[in-house]
Amino acid sequence: EEEDAELEELLGPSPLSLGPGAQRVAIVHPAVKWGPKKSPLTTAELQVAEAVALVDTLQNWTVLDKIIIPTKNPDKKFVFGKGNFQVLTEKIKKLPHLTAVFLNVERVSSVTKKELEDAWGVKIFDRYTTVLHIFRCNARTKEAKLQIALAEIPLLRSNLKNEVSQRDQQRGGSRYIMGSGETFMEIQTRILKERELKIRNALEKLRRKRSLLRTQRRKREFPTVSVMGYTNCGKLNLLE
């Protein structure tokens, strides 16, 4: 019972969950025209088409506009140069009933995410959070949900660093928690480590259980059928 309760806690609502609501999204693609960060194997148009396909996978998500803006260095704080950022901001502000911007990069730092959300007044998603949300919406088994919870740990750590940085700026440095000898950062880091360890242990138990069941099926000569296919191709409908 204790193990079941702990597992249910790990499978509970995620602090990173985007929720089931509808989103009206503008896709913004930072196009690197030259330099080492430019990909020689694709084009900005193909990358935008892939981003549209990701958004279309999600129920009640709608693409309002697709915007390609050139940039020299997509890793800087505002991603774009000052002039292009101003042009982009004006375009975003004019979109009716916009609820989110999908910035078509792998990961947006928590600092950049906050700056852009403050500037544009809408939520900011990157490819990492969007793909995680797609998996979260389609996860059915306990193992799949645990894998998603494990994949969220790096993002939670990144958000924690940003939160601690903001606290330090507001309060003039870290504070120990109620005489415990630990700072807020140390406590939260320890909690995340413990959560990660619990998730990994739960996954290992599920793997051992599945291996045992597979061995029993083989002994009894039960037929085994596997269904493979890309995300959203209809595997579940075929099984049903």
C-alpha positions in Angstrom: 0.0 0.0 0.0 2.9 2.3 0.8 4.5 1.6 -2.6 1.2 2.2 -4.4 0.7 5.5 -2.6 4.2 6.6 -3.6 3.6 5.6 -7.2 0.3 7.5 -7.3 2.1 10.6 -6.0 4.8 10.3 -8.7 2.0 10.0 -11.3 0.1 13.0 -10.0 -0.4 16.3 -11.8 2.9 17.8 -13.1 3.8 21.4 -12.3 4.9 21.7 -15.9 1.6 20.5 -17.4 0.1 22.9 -19.9 -3.4 21.7 -19.2 -6.2 20.4 -21.5 -7.3 23.9 -22.7 -7.3 25.3 -26.2 -4.3 27.3 -27.4 -4.1 29.8 -30.3 -0.5 29.7 -31.3 1.9 31.8 -33.3 4.9 29.9 -34.5 8.1 32.0 -34.5 11.2 30.5 -36.1 14.6 32.1 -35.6 16.3 31.6 -39.0 20.1 31.6 -38.7 21.3 32.8 -42.1 25.0 32.2 -41.6 27.6 31.0 -39.1 28.2 27.8 -37.2 24.7 27.6 -35.8 23.1 27.5 -39.3 22.0 23.9 -40.1 23.1 22.9 -43.6 20.7 20.0 -43.8 17.3 21.8 -43.8 15.6 25.1 -44.5 13.6 27.5 -42.3 10.4 26.6 -44.2 10.9 22.9 -43.6 11.5 23.5 -39.9 8.4 25.7 -39.6 6.4 22.9 -41.4 7.6 20.4 -38.7 6.6 22.8 -35.9 3.1 23.2 -37.5 2.8 19.4 -37.6 3.7 19.2 -33.9 1.0 21.8 -32.9 -1.6 20.1 -35.1 -1.0 16.9 -33.1 -2.6 18.5 -30.1 -6.3 18.7 -29.7 -7.8 22.2 -29.7 -4.5 23.9 -30.6 -4.6 26.2 -33.6 -1.8 27.9 -35.6 -2.7 31.6 -36.1 0.4 32.6 -37.9 3.9 31.4 -38.9 6.7 34.0 -38.7 10.3 33.5 -39.8 12.7 36.1 -38.4 16.4 36.2 -39.1 18.9 36.1 -36.2 22.7 35.8 -35.9 22.7 34.3 -32.4 19.5 32.5 -31.2 21.1 31.8 -27.8 21.1 35.4 -26.7 18.6 36.8 -24.1 15.9 38.1 -26.6 16.9 35.6 -29.3 16.7 38.3 -32.0 18.4 41.6 -32.6 16.8 44.8 -31.3 15.3 45.8 -34.6 13.9 42.4 -35.5 12.6 41.9 -32.0 10.6 45.1 -32.2 9.2 44.1 -35.6 8.3 40.7 -34.2 6.7 42.2 -31.1 4.4 44.4 -33.2 3.3 41.4 -35.3 2.5 39.3 -32.3 0.6 42.2 -30.6 -1.6 42.4 -33.7 -2.7 38.8 -33.7 -6.3 38.4 -32.5 -6.9 36.3 -29.4 -3.4 34.9 -29.3 -2.7 32.7 -26.2 0.9 31.4 -26.9 4.0 31.7 -29.0 5.8 28.5 -30.0 9.4 29.5 -30.4 10.9 26.9 -32.7 14.1 26.1 -30.8 15.0 23.1 -28.7 15.1 24.8 -25.3 14.4 28.3 -24.1 16.2 29.2 -20.9 13.9 30.1 -18.0 15.3 33.7 -18.0 14.6 34.2 -21.7 11.1 32.6 -21.3 10.2 35.1 -18.6 11.6 38.1 -20.6 9.6 37.1 -23.7 6.4 36.4 -21.7 6.7 39.8 -20.1 7.3 41.5 -23.5 4.5 39.7 -25.4 2.0 39.0 -22.7 1.4 35.3 -23.7 2.9 31.9 -22.8 6.1 30.8 -24.5 6.6 27.2 -25.5 9.7 25.6 -27.0 10.1 22.2 -28.8 11.0 20.5 -25.5 7.9 21.5 -23.6 5.6 21.0 -26.6 6.9 17.5 -27.3 6.6 16.6 -23.6 3.0 17.9 -23.6 2.3 15.7 -26.7 3.7 12.6 -24.9 1.8 13.6 -21.7 -1.5 13.8 -23.6 -1.0 10.4 -25.1 0.6 8.5 -22.2 -1.6 5.6 -21.1 0.6 3.2 -19.1 2.3 3.9 -15.8 5.7 3.4 -17.3 5.0 6.0 -20.0 3.8 8.5 -17.4 6.9 7.9 -15.3 9.2 8.3 -18.3 7.6 11.7 -18.9 8.0 12.7 -15.2 11.7 11.7 -15.5 12.1 13.8 -18.6 10.7 16.8 -16.8 13.5 16.8 -14.1 16.1 18.8 -16.2 13.4 21.5 -16.9 12.4 21.7 -13.2 16.1 22.1 -12.3 16.4 25.0 -14.8 13.3 26.7 -13.5 14.6 26.3 -9.9 17.9 28.1 -10.8 15.9 31.0 -12.3 13.6 31.2 -9.2 16.6 31.2 -6.8 18.3 33.9 -8.9 15.2 36.1 -8.7 15.0 35.5 -4.9 18.6 36.5 -4.5 18.1 39.7 -6.4 15.0 40.6 -4.4 16.3 39.7 -1.0 20.0 40.5 -1.4 21.3 36.9 -1.2 20.3 33.3 -0.2 18.5 32.7 3.1 18.6 29.6 5.3 15.3 28.0 5.9 14.1 28.1 9.5 17.5 27.4 11.0 17.9 24.1 9.1 21.3 25.0 7.8 20.1 24.5 4.2 19.3 27.3 1.7 16.2 27.2 -0.4 18.3 26.1 -3.4 19.8 23.2 -1.4 16.4 22.0 -0.1 14.7 22.1 -3.5 17.7 20.5 -5.2 17.6 17.6 -2.7 13.8 17.2 -3.2 14.4 17.0 -7.0 17.2 14.4 -6.5 14.9 12.3 -4.3 12.1 12.5 -6.8 14.4 11.5 -9.6 15.6 8.5 -7.6 12.0 7.4 -6.8 11.0 7.6 -10.4 14.0 5.6 -11.5 13.3 2.9 -8.8 9.6 2.8 -9.8 10.6 2.3 -13.5 13.0 -0.5 -12.6 10.3 -2.3 -10.6 7.9 -2.0 -13.5 10.5 -3.4 -15.9 11.2 -6.3 -13.6 7.5 -7.0 -13.3 7.1 -6.9 -17.1 10.0 -9.2 -17.6 8.5 -11.7 -15.2 5.2 -11.6 -17.0 6.9 -12.0 -20.4 8.7 -15.1 -19.1 5.4 -16.6 -17.8 3.8 -15.9 -21.2 6.6 -17.7 -23.0 6.4 -20.7 -20.7 2.6 -21.0 -21.4 3.3 -20.3 -25.2 0.9 -17.3 -25.4 1.2 -15.6 -28.8 2.7 -12.1 -28.8 1.9 -9.3 -31.3 3.7 -6.0 -31.5 2.3 -2.9 -33.2 4.8 -0.3 -34.3 4.4 3.1 -35.9 5.1 6.8 -35.7 3.3 9.1 -33.2 -0.4 9.8 -34.1 -0.5 7.2 -36.9 -3.5 5.2 -35.4 -1.9 2.4 -33.4 -4.4 2.7 -30.5 -7.3 2.7 -32.9 -6.0 -0.5 -34.6 -5.7 -2.2 -31.2 -9.2 -1.2 -30.2 
